[in-house]
Every structure is written in C-alpha cells, then in structure tokens.
Amino acid sequence: MSPPVAPPGWSRWLVPPAALSVHLSIGQAYAWSVFKPPLESALGLSGTQSALPFQLGIVMLGLSAAFGGTLVERNGPRWAMTVALICFSSGFLLSALGAATEQYWLIVLGYGFVGGIGLGIGYISPVSTLIKWFPDRPGMATGIAIMGFGGGALIASPWSAQMLESFGSGSSGIALAFLVHGLSYAVFMLLGVLLVRVPRGEKPVENAPSAFDGPQVSARGAVRTPQFWCLWIVLCMNVTAGIGILEKAAPMITDFFKDTSTPVSVSAAAGFVALLSAANMAGRIGWSSTSDLIGRKNIYRVYLGVGAAMYGLIALFGDSSKPLFILCALVILSFYGGGFATIPAYLKDLFGTYQVGAIHGRLLTAWSTAGVLGPLIVNWIADRQEEAGKSGSALYGTSFVIMIGLLVVGFVANELVRPVSARHHIPAPREAADVTARQQSESA
C-alpha cells in the first residue's frame, strides 16, 4: 500500500498534519497513569502490576519499530499508518473486553502487546518521509510530528478522567472508556492515512539541500558503528529518567504532598499529568528546532546535564515547595520530549537519509529497555519503601538518585559521539543507481 506521490505544487506543510493525526492518537500512552488508580482499586492490583500494560506497550513499541523499520521504509508511510491504526485501536477493544470481564491479562495483551505494536509502527511511520520533505530543517520537521506523541496525553488525560467520572471508575466504567478510546482514535488516525504523500524527487523545495547530501550508511552498517551504540545509551538514559516520572505522575504528586497542608486532589493530579504532557509536547518542537541552530550534541548536553540538576532539586527540596516540584518535573519532561524529537535528526546527521527510518526503528529498542527500567525503578522502590512503613516523598528519594546517575552515564556517552568512519559509508542512492546502470551498460 504505497502512498500516492505528491502532485506538482503539493505543499510539504500538509505532511506534518498527517503525521500529527497518528502521533496525537498513539500519544495516549502517556496518559496511562490516569487509569492506574482505578485499575488498582477495581482489580486489586499493586502499583507495579498496574504499570505492566504500559511497560509492555513501550517494549513492543521498540521491538516493532526495530523489526518493522525496514518494512516501513519499503512499503511507505501509508502502509505503516494503516497497520498502526488497526493494532492500536484493536488493543483498546481487547482491553475493553478485559476490563468488562475483569480479566487483567486481556488488558495486558490488548493495550500492551497488540496496542504496543501499533505504537511502534505508528511512531516511525512518518519520520523518514518528513526528513525527505524537510532536508533543510530536519530537527523542526521531526519535532512537529513527534510533538504529537508527547502531546497526546494533553488531550487523553482530561478526557479519560472525565469519562471515568461519568462512566464510573469500576470495571464496567473502565471498559466503556477503553471502548470509546479505541473507536475514536481509529477515526482520527484514518485522516493521516488518507492525507500522507511522499515527495516526487530528492529536492522537494528549491534552494534546499538534497535529501541525500552527506555520508550515507545502511541500517545494517549503522548498528556496527560505536556511534549507534553511544546514541542508544544516550536515548535509553534520557528516556528512563523522563518515563520514571511520567508513568507514575498522578500518584507521585499525590504522595509527595499527601501529608502537607496543601494535598493534591485526584482532578489536580490529572491536571498535573496534562501539564507534563504540554511540557513534553513543547519540548519536542522547541528543543528539536533549537538543535537545528546549536547542533545535536550540544542540545543533548542540555537534556542530560540540566536534567540531572532538576532531579537533584526535586530530591532535595521537592516536598517543601509544590511550584518547585512542578517546575522541575516540567523541565525534565521537556527534555524527555526533546530527546525523542531530536534523535532522528541526530541519526540523519551521522548516517544520512538512506535508511534513517530503519536505523531509527532499531535505535528505539533503547526505548523498550527504558520503558521497563524507568517504571520498574520507581514503582519497585516505592512499593518496597511503603512496605517498610515510609510515605510521602520518602517513597521516591532512592529512585531519584539512581536517575541522576543514569543521566550522567548518558552525558558521557554523548561526549563520545564522533563522525562515522568512511569505511561504513555507501554511495548515495542516486549515485549507486548511476554506478549500477553504468556497469550494466559496460557489460552489455
């Protein structure tokens, strides 16, 4: 199902909305924490257990992106968006059945496994196409699209909270909320399927660089370079630090200020999740656009270095000042989102555009690792601290120190990134085609 090639005069600015329709939908994953307390209450789950669908979803995101990246490059963004629509919506429908029958394994299977495949294929579906449409501003282009994934919870969080309030927070209310999500997102994602186009040539706009300028490295060659694995560590550490807050955002802010004079209500906690989503979304377009000006390596120095400082402030003073806690969390989530949006452009700078979508897919296995690591660190330590009789901010102090250490590891890995050795380069696709044609002509 290859997408139609853009006709002459087609505006490249119609492509980001197509990507946004998919990313805003699958970005619902970041609102999972709104469902955690109702599921724990209705099905008798622990915090670690209620995180399992989200964790598995992120694992499947990375794995499906890694294994499906080459298929996305081969079949085009329309095929990928269609697969994402089917899997993501079906995952919600299975989860609705699981909630209605109180079979938690069905929620894990639906939201985590099936829906997670939709997350992965949908996430990488527009990346290569956008970079080819915007070779002059790759950071901004990918930031616009991936902004939608970060901003999905800005819509889904209050929407989900309102549905749970209207339908009830029991198993039947959760089931109905899942059902509405699945059907609504299917319609919205269909807009992207119908709208997406690919450029006619390698230079979609005048006076822009060719999409194939600079060194070109295949996906197979990229994974054999130290640069790929340095970026893998960078992404994994940055994501682990951000997702540790994001996955447990609503219960975390409630715990931090439970024993103070200004406790946080359920609705306010949902609002905090929405604020984090806004920061996540703003960071994706703001920081990734900034990377076009100051360079990818410099912007990751900001993400990792300043991010460690923000975690330190929360660990030391977060429970004494609600504005400080919220501000630091917002900064961390803006770096988290910015890291995701900047990584495709970083890959393009190092490996070229030839198979950047497939390379990006393989790199997202770092997200799979972080999707398990971040929530596991925060939830497991919080559960153990609670069993030891601790409460409030004491539940999270140890996990925050661990996050600081991980960000420092990521900072060092970013410093080790250097240009890819020429031995890994291949001819640009247009040059390779010319060479092949010339060789065929000479042999004839």
N, C-alpha and C positions, 0 to 999 in steps of 0.2 A: 504494500500500500504506500507507494511513494507519493509525496506531496506534489501538487502542481508547481511548476516553475513560475516564478513571478513574471507577469507580463511587462513589457516596456512601460516605464513610468510608475511602476509599483513603488509605493513609499515603504522604505525599510522600517519606518516607525509604526507600521501595522503589525510587525512581528513581535515586539515586546508584549503587546496586549494578549496575543495568542499564548505566549509563554506564561503570562501572569494568570490567565484563567485556570491553567493547570496548577501552577505553584501556589496560588491562593487557596486552592482546594486541598491539595495534599499537605499544606502547611497546618491543617487542623491538628496534625500530630502534636504540635507544640501546646495544644490546649488539653492534652490528656490529663494533666493534673486536676482539672475540674471534675473529672469522673472518678478520681481515686477515692475520695472520702465516701461518696455514695456506694461505690462498689464494695469498699471495705465493710461498710455498715450492712448492706443488703446481703452480701455473700460471706461475711465473716472472714475477710482476708486481712493479712498483715500489710504494712507499707511495702515491704519487699515483694510480696505476691502481687499486689495491685499494680506494681510497676512493670510486671512481666510482659503484658501486651505491647507496651511502649518500647521496652528493651528489645523484644523480638522484632518489632517493626523496624527499628533502626538497624538491627543486624541484617535483616532481609533487604533493607534499603541498600546497604553497602554491597552485599553479595549479589543482588540482582543487577546493580549498577556495574559491578565488576564483570560478571559473566554476560550481561546483556549489552555492554558498551559497544562491542563490535557489531552486534545486530542492529543497534540504533544507528550507527554510522552507515551500515549497509542499506537498511530499509528506510531510513529517513525519519524526520520528526513526527509526521502524521501517524505512521505505524506505531511509533513509541507512545504517542499521546493516547491512541486508541487502547493499547494494551494497559496503560496506566489507568484509564477510565474504568475499564472492565474490572481490573483487580481491586482498585481502591474502593469502588462502590460495592462490589461483591463482599469485600471484607467487612464493611459496615452491616450489610444484610445478614451475614453469618453471625456477627456479634449481636445483632438484634435478636436473632433466634436463641443464641446462647444466654442472653440476659433474661429473655422471656421464660426459658425453661430452667434457669438457674444452673446452667452447665458452663462453668467458667472456662473449661478447656476449649469450648467453641468460640468464646471471646478471644482467647489467646490465638487460636487457629485463624479466626477471621481477621481481627484487627492486626495481629502481629505478623502472621505468616503470609496470608493472601494479600491483605492490605499493604504489608511491607514491600511486597514485590511491586505493587503499584507505586509506592513511594519512590523506589529506586529507579524504575524505568521512567516515571514521570519527571523525576528530578533532573536527570541528564538529558531528557528528550530535546530541549531547545538549545543546549549550551553550544554545541558545535555550530549550529545554524546561526546563532546570534553573533558569535565571533566572526563568522564569514560575512555577515551583513555589516558588522561594525569593526573592521580591521583597524580603524583609526582610533577607536575608543573601546577596547575590549573590556576594561575594568568596569566602565559605566554600563555597557550593554549587558554583561552578565549580572551586574548588580541590580539592574532594573528587574530582570526576570526573577533572580533568586531572592530579591526583596519580597516577592510574593510568598515564598515559602516561609520566610520569617514573619510576615505579616498575617499569615493565615489565622493564627490564634487571636489576632486583634478582632477578627470577626467571630471566630468559632467560640472563644471563651465566654463572652457575654451571652451569645446566642445559646450555647449549651447550658449555661447557668439558668437562663430564662426558661428553657424547655424543661429542665429538671424541676424548676419551681412550679411550672404549670402542669406537667405530667406527673410529678411526684418523684421522689428520689429512691423509691423501691425498685425492685427488679423490672416490673412492667413499665414504669416511667423511663428507666434507663433504656429498655428495649425500644420504646417508641422514639426516644431521642436518637438512638443509633439508626433507626429506620429512616427518619426524616433526613438525617445527615447523608445517608447513602443515596437516596433518590435526588436530593437537591444538588449534591456535588456532581452526579452523573450529568445532569443538565448543564451545569456551569462549565464542566470540562469539555463538553461537546463543542462549545464555542471555539476553543483553542484548536480542536481537531479540524474544524471547518475553515478556520482563518489562516493557519500557518502556511507559509510559502518558503521556497529556497531561492537564493539569488541565481540569476542567469549565468553570471560569469564570476571570475575571481576578483573583479574590482566593481562592487555594486554601486559605488559613488565615485564621481570624478575627484581627482586630486587626493584620493585616499591611497594608502599603501596596498599592495597586493595582499590577498589573504595568505599567500604562500611565501612572502618575504621572510628572510632569516633562515636559520637552520631548521631542518625538518627531521623528526625522529619518529619511528613507528612505535606503536603501543608495545610490541614485543621488545624492541630495543630500549624503550624508556624504563621498563621495570628492571633492566640490567644496569642501570646507572645509579651511582650514590646519590645524585640529586633527587631522584624519585623517592628514595627511602628517607632522605632528610625531610622532604616535604611531607611524607607520610607521618613522620614523627611530629612535625610542626602541627599538622591538621589534627592529629589524634589528641595531642596535649591541649590545644586550644578548645577543641570540641568537648573534651572531658570536663574541663573547667567550667564551661558555659552550661552544659547539659546537666551538670550536677545541681545547679540552682534551678534550671528551667523545669526539669521533670518533677521536682518537689516544691515548686514555688508557692502554691497556695497553702499547704500545711506548714511550710517552713516559716513564712512570715507570721502565721498564726502562732506557732511555737515560740518564736523569738520574743513576742510581746504579750504572751498569754498571761504572765504574772505581773504585768505593769499596769499603770493607771490608764493606759490607752490600748486596750486589747483590739485585735483586728477581727472584724466580723467576717462571715462567710462571703457576703457580697463584696466586701472590701478586698478580701483575698483574691476573688475572681477578677476584681479590677486591677489588682497588682499584676496578675498574670497577663492581662491585656496591656498594661504599661510595659511589661517586659517584651511582649510581642512587638509593640511600637518601637522600642529601642532596637530590638533585633532587626526589624524591617528598616529602620532609618540607618542603622549601621551598614546594612548591605549595600545601599545605594550611596550613602555618604562616604564611608571609608573606602569602598572599592573605587569610586570616582577619584578620591584623593590619591589612590595608588597610581592612577594614570599620570599624576603630576610629580609625586615624590619617589615612585618606584615601589615594587612589591616587597623587596627585602626590608626597606625602611618602615613600611606600614606594618609588617609583621613584628618588627621590633616594638612598635607601639602596642599592638594587640597583646603580646606576651609579657613585655616588661611592665607596662602600666596595669595590665590585668592582674599580675601578681601583687602589685601595690594595693589595688582595690580589694582583693581578698584579704590582705593583711589588715586593712582598715575595718572591714566587717568583723573579722575575728577579734580585734582588739576593742572596738567601740560600737559595733553594730547594735547591740542590745540596749545601749543607752541613748540612741538617737534614731528615731524612725526615719527622718529625712536622710540621714547619712546612710542608713541601711539601703533605702530605696535608691538613692543616687548611685552608690557603688554597684548595686545589682544592675541598674540600668546601663552603666558604663561597661560592665563585664559582658552583658548581653549584646551591646552594640558591637563589641569586639568579636564576640562569638559569631554574630551575623556577618560582620565584615570579613572575617576569616573565610567563611564559606563563599562569599561573593567574589573575593579576590583570588582564590586559588585557581579557577580556570584561566585567568589572565596570567598568573604566575607560570602555569603549565605551558601556556601559549608562548610566553617569553623564552622558556627553556627548551621546549620540544617542538614548537611550531604548531600549525593548524592541521597538519596532515591527518592525524588520528587523535586530535585532542579530546574528542568526546570519549573515545575508548580509554585513553590514558586517565581522564577524569574519573571514569567509572571504576577503574582499578584502584585509584587513589582513595575512593570513598570506602574501601574496606577499613580505612582508618576510622571512619565514622561508625562503622559497625562495632569496632573494638571499643570506641569511646562510648557508644550507646549502651554497652554493657557496663563498662568500667565506671563511668560517672555516676549513674543511678545506684550501682552496687555499692560504691564507696559511701555515698551519702546515706542511703537507706539502711545498709547493713550496720554502719557505725551508729546511726540514730537509734535503730532497734536495740543494739547492744547497750547503748548508754541508757535507754529507757528502762531496760531490764535491770540495770544497775541502780535504778532509782533517781536518775538525773532527769531534768526537764528544761524547757526553755532553750536558750542559746547554747547551753552546755551539751545539747544533743549533737551539735554541728562543729564544735571547735576543732576536733581532731581532723575531720574530713577537710576543713578549710586549709589547715596546714599542709595536708597532702596535696591539695590543689595548687598551692603556691609552689611546691616542689616540682610538680608536673609542668607548670608554666615555665619554670627556669630551664627544665630539660628541653622544652620546645624552643626557647630563646637560643640556646646553644646550637641546636640542630639548624635553625635558620641561619646562624652565622657561618655554618659550614657549607652552605649552598654556593656553588660556583657554576660558571657556564659549562654546558655539556661538551665533553671532548668530541672533536671532529670525527673520531672513529665510529661514533654512533649515528652520525648524520646519514641521511639518504638524499638523493636528488629530490627537489621539489616535484610534486606530482606532474605539473605541466612539463618539467624538464625530463622526467622519467619517461613520459609518454613520447616526447620527441626522440629520445635516445632509442626507445624500443622501435619506433617507426623507422628510424634511420637504419638500424640493424636489420630489420626485416627487408628494407629496400635493397641494402647491400647484398644480403644473402640471396635475394631473388636475381 
